[in-house]
Amino acid sequence: MFVASTISFNLKPGVSLGEATQAIDAAVAQLRMPATVRGNFSGTAQLFQKSLANEPILVAAALVAVYIVLGVLYESYIHPITILSTLPSAGVGAVLALMLFNIDFSIIALIGVILLIGIVKKNAIMMIDFALAAERNEGLSSRQAIYQASLLRFRPIMMTTMAAALGALPLAIGFGEGAELRRPLGVSIVGGLLVSQMLTLYTTPVIYLYLDRFRLWAQQRWETRRRLLRGRAPEPGE
């Protein structure tokens, strides 16, 4: 029922769709069009905006699902946080790799980051699983347990990481028909694995020790409070 016009545009080489939509929004804002004139994106640009709106929800849902599964597995609220602490380094590595090769952060790259959530956290799972077993079965302190776990699980961690990185390498360096669709997936996985591998071997034991100390401190506070409540004399009327 209203007069409508469709304006099409192409992308300059080296310019992403996100940069183009931001430039168009800025130009429209400078025009200061009347309220009766309205504009919106359609086609590929509209799908791009919808995908950007859903990305935080997808990542948050993946993190919540991983936290619940790990919490049930270890019967703890603290240790899943230690495992999830490895994920920021993977995300940073994926973004840096995409920036290094001048590749846009597309939906395919986001899929690679979500895959990294499942791949990267196995480093912390290997160490924490061994450390908890050593604490419960051998009576070791948390420091001794995580130290032994870091030494004994170093080789399987390196083997699994290299296997995953080499498996994604053909996607990262591939060429030919459809290579531009597969490259963001391989680059994000390889970059995230390399950066997270270098960082998590050092950060995971430290975070494990600090969170374990926090758990013991919170447990002592809770026990002290329970003793005080049990030993408290009843007030009149109770």
N, C-alpha and C positions, 0 to 999 in steps of 0.2 A: 504493500500500500504506500510505501515511501520511495522516493527517488534514490537509487543506489548506484554507485560506481565501483568498479573493481580495478585496482591498480596492482600490477604485477612488478616484481623486481627480481633481479639476479644478484648473485654474490660475487664480489670481486675476489680474485685468487688470493688466498691467505686470510680472508675474513670469514669468521664463523657466523652461523645463523644467530647466535645469541648477541654478538656485537651489532649485527644488522638490526635486530629488533630494538635494541637499546638506542641506536642512532635514530631510528624512525620515531620512537616514543619521544625522544628529546626534541626532534624537529616539530612534531605535532604540538608539544607543549609550548614551543616558541611561537607557533602560529596563533595561539590563543583563539581557537575557533569558538563560535557561539555554542550554547548548550544544545541547540537544535541539530547540530552536526556531530555525529558520532562515528567512530571508526573502530574496527577490530580486525585482528588477523584471521586468516583462513588458510586452509590447506596445510602445507608443511609447517609453516610458522605457528599455526594454531596447535598442531600436534606437539610441537616443540615446547610451547608454553605449558600445555597440559602435563607433559612428561616432567618438566621442571617442578611443577606444583606437587607431583606425587613422589618425587625422589626422597625428600626427608621422611615421608611416611614409610616408604619401603625400607630405608636404612634403619629407622627406629624399630620397625616390626622385626627385622632380622636380628637386631641386637637384643630385643626383649626375648625372642624365641631362644636365642643362644644362652642368655642368662638363666632362663627358666630350666632349660635342659641341664646346664652345668650345675645349677643349684640343687636339682634333684639328684644328680650323679654324686656330688660330693657332700650332700646334706649340709650345706653351708651357705651363708649369705656373703661371705668375704672372699672365698677363693674364686668364685666366678668373676669378681672384679679384677683379681690378679690376672686371670686369663684374658679378659677383655681389654686389659691395658696394653696388650700387644697390637691392637687394631689401629690406633692412630698412626703408628709408624708405617704400617702397610698403606694406609690411605695417603700419607705424605709421599711415600715412595712412588705410588701410582701416579699421583698428580705431577711430581717432578719428572717422571719418565715421559709423560704425555707432553709436558712443556718442553722438554729437551728435544723431542722429535717433532714439535710443532703440530700436535694432533689435538683436535677438539675433544672436550670431555662430553662424549655423546652417550646415548643409552647403552651402546655396546661397552663403552668404558665403564659405565656404572655397573653393568653385569659383571665385569671383571673385578671391580671392587667388592661386590657382594660375594663372589667366589673366594676372594682373599680372606673374607671373614672366616670361612671354613678351613682354609689352608693354613693361614698364619697362626691361628690360635693353637695348633697342634704342638708348636714349640713349647708353649707354657704348659699345655696339658701333660706332655711327656715328663717335664721336670716336676711339676706339682704332684702328679700322681705318684711318682717315685718318692718324693719327699714326704708325702703324707703316709705312705706305707712304711717308710723308714722310721718315722716318728712313732707310729702305732705299734709296729712289730719289734723294732730294735731299741726303742726308748731313747732315740737321739733327740738332741735339741733341734729347734727349727733351723738354726744357722748351720749345724753340721749336716742336717738332712738335705737342705737345699744345695749345699756345697757338693756333697756326693752326687746328688741328682744332676748338677751341672756338668760334672766330670763324666759320669757314666752314660748320660743321655746325649752327649755332644755328637757322637758319631751318627746315631740314628736321626738326629735332628738335621744334620748336614746332608745325609743321604736323601731324606724325604724332600728337603727343600730343593736340592739340586735336581732331583727327579721331576718335581713339579715345574721348576723353572725351565729345564730343558724340554719338557713336554709342551710348554707354551711358547718356546722360542720359534718354532716354525710359523706360528701365527704372527709373531712380531716382525719377522723378516720376510714374510711371504710377499709375493708379487703375482701379477696376473689378474684374471677376471675375478672381481669381487674382493680383492686384497684390501681395498680401502675400508671395507666393512669389518674385516677380521683383525686388522692391525691394532686398533685401539684395545681390543680384548687381550691380545698377547702382550702388548707393551705395558698395559696396566698391571697384568699379573707378574711379569718378569721384574718390572721396576719395584712393585710392592714387596715381592719376595726378597729381592736383594737388600733393600733398605731395612726391612723388618728383621732379616736374618742378622745383620750387623748390630742392630740395636737391642733386640729382645734378649740376646744371650747375656747382656749386661744388665738390662733394666728389670727383667723378670725376677731374678733372685732378690734384688733390692726391694722391689714392691712387695714381694712375698714376705720378706722379713718385717717390713713396716706394717703391713696389714695384719700379720700374725701378732705383732706387739699390740696393735690396736684391739684385736680380738681378745687377747688376754687382759688388757686393761679394762675393756668393757665388761668382760666376764667377772673380774674382781669387783668392779663397782656394783654389778648386779647382785653378786653374792653378799657383799657388805650391806647392801640395802635390804636384802631379804632377811639377814640376821637381825638388823635393827628393827625391822617390822615385826619379826617373831618375838623379839625380846621386849617390845614396847608394852607398857602397862595399859590396860584398857581404860579409856576415858569414861567418866560418868555418863550413863545413858546408853553405852555401847553393849 
